[in-house]
Amino acid sequence: MHTVLAIDTTTAACSAALSLRGEVISRFRLASREHTRLLLPMVNELLEEGGICLNQLDALAFTHGPGSFTGIRIGFGVVQGLAFGANIPVCPVSSLETLALTGLRKQEPVKEPCIVMPMFDARMDEVYWAQFEWRDGQLTRLYEDSLSVPEDLPATASPLAVHGFGDGWNYAQRIAISPTFLNREALPDALDVLTLAMPQIAHGATQAVTDVQPLYLRDKVTWKKRQRLREQKSENGRGESCL
């Protein structure tokens, strides 16, 4: 059984979890803008409670994005420091996939197959989103982590119920999907980072921290925003010429 520390700082929540000898201990705080102050004490508390040192970890798991730029940067900086300092491999996972699992776990037991759509408010009038199918206790990815204006999200032709999680659903009136179940308050939890990472780590799917990059999706945000601004200017220009 691998000993793994997982962290998540990609949203307003800050969390850490430790898998040790088949048991899991964790910390979770809703503390926007306090990740820098909270994260390392959380890590130290878990290691002390588990009675182990940093160099006894087999791997570090973390959400590499998408999400809050500052939160991603803080989490990745901590992971870099810990991994370099103790020569520990890392396992990055998607914050959106983590949110999907967290949302399902905190909901009433979901036994029937369903479509799961985790979504973060990306600001700039856009959302980070992904889509999965939940069946037999497993998530299968249908769409990669993406950025879109709410109107561009693809409608689902599936007859399955749709479960939506995250504050990106504050744009629900502009999205061509009607969730059967909706929890806008859901936030990813490091407990579910462990759930995603442990099978990968068991199969040796870890990396050196020098080979990992955060998933910001920022270039796409900028490009899409500028494209819409150009289109709006073009339309305004045509309208003015007709007066």
Order of alpha helices (4+ residues) and beta strands (2+ residues): beta-beta-beta-alpha-beta-alpha-beta-alpha-beta-beta-beta-beta-beta-alpha-alpha
